């Protein structure tokens, strides 16, 4: 059953009142539910959502040296292995 616009507005308002971490958990659960029933093959699914706060942290940098190309490739391989399970 599709939600009416009023229902959607109430849902959005309730989510906006949650702390940011819980908002993210709700959004992730909605995406998991959508993807589980979407029938989309794994490779055509949208990339995981990244918050602007995460991106801002990356942009601001840190004292750590950036990862090497081989480290990034290793991390991507590990992630693909986890997703294949």
DSSP file (Angstrom, degrees, kcal/mol; ACC not computed):
  #  RESIDUE AA STRUCTURE BP1 BP2  ACC     N-H-->O    O-->H-N    N-H-->O    O-->H-N    TCO  KAPPA ALPHA  PHI   PSI    X-CA   Y-CA   Z-CA
    1    1 A X              0   0    0      0, 0.0     2,-0.2     0, 0.0     0, 0.0   0.000 360.0 360.0 360.0 129.5    0.0    0.0    0.0
    2    2 A X        -     0   0    0      1,-0.1     2,-0.2     0, 0.0     0, 0.0  -0.528 360.0-116.8 -79.1 142.8    1.4    3.4   -1.0
    3    3 A X        -     0   0    0     -2,-0.2     2,-0.1     1,-0.1    -1,-0.1  -0.536  26.5-121.5 -76.9 143.2    1.7    6.1    1.6
    4    4 A X     >  -     0   0    0     -2,-0.2     4,-2.4     1,-0.1     3,-0.3  -0.440  30.0-104.9 -76.8 159.9   -0.4    9.2    1.0
    5    5 A X  H  > S+     0   0    0      1,-0.2     4,-2.5     2,-0.2     5,-0.2   0.867 123.2  54.4 -54.7 -36.6    1.5   12.5    0.9
    6    6 A X  H  > S+     0   0    0      1,-0.2     4,-2.1     2,-0.2    -1,-0.2   0.915 107.9  49.3 -63.7 -41.8    0.3   13.4    4.4
    7    7 A X  H  > S+     0   0    0     -3,-0.3     4,-2.4     2,-0.2    -2,-0.2   0.914 110.3  51.0 -62.5 -42.1    1.7   10.1    5.7
    8    8 A X  H  X S+     0   0    0     -4,-2.4     4,-3.1     1,-0.2     5,-0.2   0.918 109.0  50.7 -61.9 -43.4    5.0   10.8    4.0
    9    9 A X  H  X S+     0   0    0     -4,-2.5     4,-2.5     1,-0.2    -1,-0.2   0.904 110.4  49.2 -61.9 -41.1    5.2   14.3    5.5
   10   10 A X  H  X S+     0   0    0     -4,-2.1     4,-2.3     2,-0.2    -1,-0.2   0.901 112.5  48.5 -64.7 -40.4    4.5   12.8    9.0
   11   11 A X  H  X S+     0   0    0     -4,-2.4     4,-2.5     2,-0.2    -2,-0.2   0.944 112.1  48.2 -64.6 -48.0    7.2   10.2    8.4
   12   12 A X  H  X S+     0   0    0     -4,-3.1     4,-2.6     1,-0.2    -2,-0.2   0.904 111.6  50.1 -60.2 -41.7    9.8   12.8    7.2
   13   13 A X  H  X S+     0   0    0     -4,-2.5     4,-1.1    -5,-0.2    -1,-0.2   0.917 111.0  49.1 -62.8 -42.9    9.0   15.1   10.2
   14   14 A X  H  < S+     0   0    0     -4,-2.3     4,-0.4     1,-0.2     3,-0.3   0.903 112.7  47.5 -64.3 -40.5    9.4   12.2   12.6
   15   15 A X  H >< S+     0   0    0     -4,-2.5     3,-1.6     1,-0.2    -2,-0.2   0.897 106.8  57.0 -67.7 -39.8   12.8   11.2   11.0
   16   16 A X  H 3< S+     0   0    0     -4,-2.6    -1,-0.2     1,-0.3    -2,-0.2   0.776 101.2  58.3 -62.8 -25.2   14.0   14.8   11.1
   17   17 A X  T 3< S+     0   0    0     -4,-1.1    -1,-0.3    -3,-0.3    -2,-0.2   0.600  90.4  92.3 -80.6 -10.9   13.5   14.9   14.8
   18   18 A X  S <  S-     0   0    0     -3,-1.6    -3,-0.0    -4,-0.4     2,-0.0  -0.419  91.7 -93.9 -77.9 157.3   15.8   11.9   15.3
   19   19 A X    >>  -     0   0    0      1,-0.1     4,-2.2    -2,-0.1     3,-0.6  -0.365  43.7-105.0 -63.3 153.5   19.5   12.4   16.0
   20   20 A X  H 3> S+     0   0    0      1,-0.2     4,-2.2     2,-0.2     5,-0.2   0.850 119.6  54.8 -52.3 -40.5   21.7   12.3   12.8
   21   21 A X  H 3> S+     0   0    0      1,-0.2     4,-1.8     2,-0.2    -1,-0.2   0.899 110.5  45.6 -63.0 -39.6   23.0    8.8   13.5
   22   22 A X  H <> S+     0   0    0     -3,-0.6     4,-2.4     2,-0.2    -1,-0.2   0.857 108.5  56.6 -72.2 -34.3   19.5    7.4   13.8
   23   23 A X  H  X S+     0   0    0     -4,-2.2     4,-2.5     1,-0.2    -2,-0.2   0.925 107.9  48.9 -58.8 -43.6   18.4    9.3   10.7
   24   24 A X  H  X S+     0   0    0     -4,-2.2     4,-2.7     1,-0.2    -2,-0.2   0.903 109.2  51.9 -63.3 -42.0   21.2    7.5    8.8
   25   25 A X  H  X S+     0   0    0     -4,-1.8     4,-2.3     2,-0.2    -1,-0.2   0.904 110.4  48.7 -61.7 -41.4   20.1    4.1   10.3
   26   26 A X  H  X S+     0   0    0     -4,-2.4     4,-2.4     2,-0.2    -2,-0.2   0.937 112.2  48.5 -63.4 -46.6   16.5    4.7    9.1
   27   27 A X  H  X S+     0   0    0     -4,-2.5     4,-2.3     1,-0.2    -2,-0.2   0.907 111.8  49.4 -61.0 -42.3   17.7    5.7    5.6
   28   28 A X  H  X S+     0   0    0     -4,-2.7     4,-2.6     1,-0.2    -1,-0.2   0.894 110.0  50.7 -64.9 -39.6   20.0    2.7    5.4
   29   29 A X  H  X S+     0   0    0     -4,-2.3     4,-2.5     2,-0.2    -1,-0.2   0.899 109.1  51.5 -65.4 -39.7   17.1    0.4    6.5
   30   30 A X  H  X S+     0   0    0     -4,-2.4     4,-2.6     2,-0.2    -2,-0.2   0.931 111.7  47.2 -61.6 -44.5   14.8    1.9    3.8
   31   31 A X  H  X S+     0   0    0     -4,-2.3     4,-3.1     2,-0.2     5,-0.3   0.907 111.3  50.7 -64.9 -41.4   17.5    1.3    1.2
   32   32 A X  H  X S+     0   0    0     -4,-2.6     4,-2.3     2,-0.2    -1,-0.2   0.924 112.2  47.5 -61.1 -42.8   18.1   -2.3    2.3
   33   33 A X  H  X S+     0   0    0     -4,-2.5     4,-1.3     2,-0.2    -2,-0.2   0.923 114.2  46.9 -63.8 -44.0   14.4   -3.0    2.2
   34   34 A X  H  X S+     0   0    0     -4,-2.6     4,-0.7     1,-0.2     3,-0.4   0.946 114.5  45.8 -62.1 -49.1   14.1   -1.4   -1.3
   35   35 A X  H >X S+     0   0    0     -4,-3.1     4,-0.6     1,-0.2     3,-0.5   0.849 107.1  58.3 -66.7 -34.1   17.1   -3.3   -2.7
   36   36 A X  H 3< S+     0   0    0     -4,-2.3    -1,-0.2    -5,-0.3     3,-0.2   0.866 117.8  32.2 -63.8 -34.9   16.0   -6.6   -1.2
   37   37 A X  H 3< S+     0   0    0     -4,-1.3    -1,-0.2    -3,-0.4    -2,-0.2   0.384  98.6  85.9-102.1   3.8   12.7   -6.4   -3.1
   38   38 A X  H << S-     0   0    0     -4,-0.7    -1,-0.1    -3,-0.5    -2,-0.1   0.781  80.4-141.4 -78.4 -25.9   14.0   -4.6   -6.2
   39   39 A X     <  +     0   0    0     -4,-0.6     2,-0.2     1,-0.3    -3,-0.1   0.555  49.5 147.9  75.2   6.3   15.2   -7.6   -8.1
   40   40 A X        -     0   0    0     -5,-0.3    -1,-0.3     1,-0.1    -2,-0.1  -0.535  53.3-113.4 -74.2 137.9   18.1   -5.5   -9.3
   41   41 A X    >>  -     0   0    0     -2,-0.2     3,-1.4    -3,-0.1     4,-0.5  -0.364  32.7-106.4 -65.0 154.8   21.3   -7.5   -9.9
   42   42 A X  G >4 S+     0   0    0      1,-0.3     3,-1.3     2,-0.2    -1,-0.1   0.868 116.8  53.1 -51.7 -45.7   24.1   -6.6   -7.5
   43   43 A X  G 34 S+     0   0    0      1,-0.3    -1,-0.3     0, 0.0    -2,-0.0   0.702 107.7  51.0 -70.9 -18.0   26.2   -4.6  -10.0
   44   44 A X  G <4 S+     0   0    0     -3,-1.4    -1,-0.3     2,-0.1    -2,-0.2   0.429  85.0 109.4 -98.3   2.7   23.3   -2.4  -11.1
   45   45 A X  S << S-     0   0    0     -3,-1.3     3,-0.1    -4,-0.5    -3,-0.0  -0.452  80.6 -96.5 -73.8 149.6   22.4   -1.4   -7.5
   46   46 A X        -     0   0    0     -2,-0.1    -1,-0.1     1,-0.1     3,-0.1  -0.282  45.1 -97.9 -63.8 152.2   23.1    2.2   -6.5
   47   47 A X        -     0   0    0      1,-0.1    -1,-0.1    -3,-0.1     3,-0.1  -0.333  52.8 -83.8 -65.6 151.4   26.3    2.8   -4.6
   48   48 A X        -     0   0    0      1,-0.1     2,-0.2    -3,-0.1    -1,-0.1  -0.258  51.6-106.6 -56.7 144.5   26.0    3.1   -0.8
   49   49 A X        -     0   0    0     -3,-0.1     2,-0.4   -21,-0.0    -1,-0.1  -0.524  31.3-160.7 -76.6 138.1   25.0    6.5    0.4
   50   50 A X        -     0   0    0     -2,-0.2    -3,-0.0    -3,-0.1    -1,-0.0  -0.981  18.0-124.9-120.7 130.8   27.7    8.6    2.0
   51   51 A X     >  -     0   0    0     -2,-0.4     4,-1.9     1,-0.1     3,-0.2  -0.287  18.2-119.7 -72.1 157.9   26.7   11.5    4.2
   52   52 A X  H  > S+     0   0    0      1,-0.2     4,-2.7     2,-0.2     5,-0.2   0.794 114.3  61.7 -66.3 -26.9   27.9   15.1    3.5
   53   53 A X  H  > S+     0   0    0      2,-0.2     4,-2.0     1,-0.2    -1,-0.2   0.907 104.2  47.6 -66.2 -39.5   29.5   15.0    7.0
   54   54 A X  H  > S+     0   0    0      2,-0.2     4,-1.8     1,-0.2    -2,-0.2   0.934 113.4  47.6 -64.3 -45.7   31.7   12.0    5.9
   55   55 A X  H  X S+     0   0    0     -4,-1.9     4,-2.6     1,-0.2    -2,-0.2   0.882 109.4  53.5 -64.3 -37.7   32.7   13.8    2.7
   56   56 A X  H  X S+     0   0    0     -4,-2.7     4,-2.3     1,-0.2    -1,-0.2   0.900 106.9  52.7 -63.3 -39.6   33.4   17.0    4.6
   57   57 A X  H  X S+     0   0    0     -4,-2.0     4,-0.9     1,-0.2    -1,-0.2   0.881 110.3  47.8 -62.3 -38.2   35.7   15.0    6.9
   58   58 A X  H >< S+     0   0    0     -4,-1.8     3,-0.5     1,-0.2    -2,-0.2   0.924 111.7  50.1 -67.0 -44.1   37.5   13.6    3.9
   59   59 A X  H 3< S+     0   0    0     -4,-2.6    -2,-0.2     1,-0.2    -1,-0.2   0.856 106.9  54.1 -64.7 -35.4   37.8   17.1    2.4
   60   60 A X  H 3< S-     0   0    0     -4,-2.3    -1,-0.2    -5,-0.2    -2,-0.2   0.737 101.2-154.0 -72.6 -20.8   39.2   18.6    5.6
   61   61 A X    <<  -     0   0    0     -4,-0.9     2,-0.3    -3,-0.5    -1,-0.1  -0.059   4.3-125.9  77.5 179.1   41.9   16.0    5.6
   62   62 A X        -     0   0    0      2,-0.3     4,-0.1    -4,-0.1    -4,-0.0  -0.894  30.0 -93.8-152.5 179.9   43.9   14.6    8.5
   63   63 A X  S    S+     0   0    0     -2,-0.3     2,-0.1     2,-0.1    -2,-0.0   0.569  92.6 101.7 -80.5  -7.6   47.4   14.1    9.6
   64   64 A X  S    S-     0   0    0      1,-0.1    -2,-0.3     3,-0.0     2,-0.2  -0.453  80.9-111.8 -75.7 148.9   47.3   10.6    8.2
   65   65 A X        -     0   0    0     -2,-0.1    -1,-0.1     1,-0.1     3,-0.1  -0.549  41.2-100.9 -75.2 147.0   49.0    9.9    4.9
   66   66 A X        -     0   0    0     -2,-0.2    -1,-0.1     1,-0.1     2,-0.0  -0.307  44.3 -96.0 -66.8 153.1   46.6    9.0    2.1
   67   67 A X        -     0   0    0      1,-0.1    -1,-0.1    -3,-0.1     2,-0.1  -0.306  39.2-114.3 -67.9 153.6   46.2    5.3    1.2
   68   68 A X     >  -     0   0    0      1,-0.1     4,-2.3    -3,-0.1     5,-0.2  -0.383  26.9-106.5 -80.5 165.3   48.2    3.9   -1.6
   69   69 A X  H  > S+     0   0    0      1,-0.2     4,-2.5     2,-0.2     5,-0.2   0.886 122.2  52.3 -58.6 -39.3   46.6    2.6   -4.8
   70   70 A X  H  > S+     0   0    0      2,-0.2     4,-2.2     1,-0.2    -1,-0.2   0.873 107.9  50.9 -68.4 -35.8   47.3   -0.9   -3.7
   71   71 A X  H  > S+     0   0    0      2,-0.2     4,-2.6     1,-0.2    -2,-0.2   0.925 111.3  48.2 -64.9 -43.7   45.7   -0.4   -0.3
   72   72 A X  H  X S+     0   0    0     -4,-2.3     4,-2.6     1,-0.2    -2,-0.2   0.928 111.1  50.1 -62.2 -44.8   42.6    1.0   -2.0
   73   73 A X  H  X S+     0   0    0     -4,-2.5     4,-2.3     1,-0.2    -1,-0.2   0.898 110.9  50.2 -60.6 -40.5   42.5   -1.9   -4.4
   74   74 A X  H  X S+     0   0    0     -4,-2.2     4,-2.5     2,-0.2    -2,-0.2   0.917 110.4  49.3 -63.8 -44.0   42.8   -4.3   -1.5
   75   75 A X  H  X S+     0   0    0     -4,-2.6     4,-2.4     1,-0.2    -2,-0.2   0.904 111.2  49.7 -62.7 -41.3   39.9   -2.6    0.4
   76   76 A X  H  X S+     0   0    0     -4,-2.6     4,-2.4     2,-0.2    -1,-0.2   0.905 110.7  49.7 -64.9 -40.6   37.7   -2.7   -2.7
   77   77 A X  H  X S+     0   0    0     -4,-2.3     4,-2.2     2,-0.2    -2,-0.2   0.917 110.5  50.3 -62.7 -43.0   38.5   -6.4   -3.1
   78   78 A X  H  X S+     0   0    0     -4,-2.5     4,-2.2     1,-0.2    -2,-0.2   0.911 110.9  49.2 -61.9 -41.9   37.6   -7.1    0.5
   79   79 A X  H  X S+     0   0    0     -4,-2.4     4,-2.5     1,-0.2    -1,-0.2   0.915 110.0  50.6 -64.3 -42.7   34.3   -5.3    0.2
   80   80 A X  H  X S+     0   0    0     -4,-2.4     4,-1.7     1,-0.2    -1,-0.2   0.894 109.2  52.0 -62.2 -38.7   33.4   -7.2   -3.0
   81   81 A X  H  X S+     0   0    0     -4,-2.2     4,-0.8     2,-0.2    -1,-0.2   0.916 110.7  47.7 -64.1 -42.2   34.2  -10.4   -1.2
   82   82 A X  H >< S+     0   0    0     -4,-2.2     3,-0.7     1,-0.2    -2,-0.2   0.905 111.9  49.6 -64.2 -41.8   31.9   -9.4    1.7
   83   83 A X  H 3< S+     0   0    0     -4,-2.5    -1,-0.2     1,-0.2    -2,-0.2   0.792 105.1  58.3 -69.1 -27.1   29.1   -8.4   -0.6
   84   84 A X  H 3<        0   0    0     -4,-1.7    -1,-0.2     1,-0.2    -2,-0.2   0.729 360.0 360.0 -73.9 -21.1   29.4  -11.7   -2.5
   85   85 A X    <<        0   0    0     -4,-0.8    -1,-0.2    -3,-0.7    -2,-0.2   0.490 360.0 360.0 -71.9 360.0   28.7  -13.7    0.7
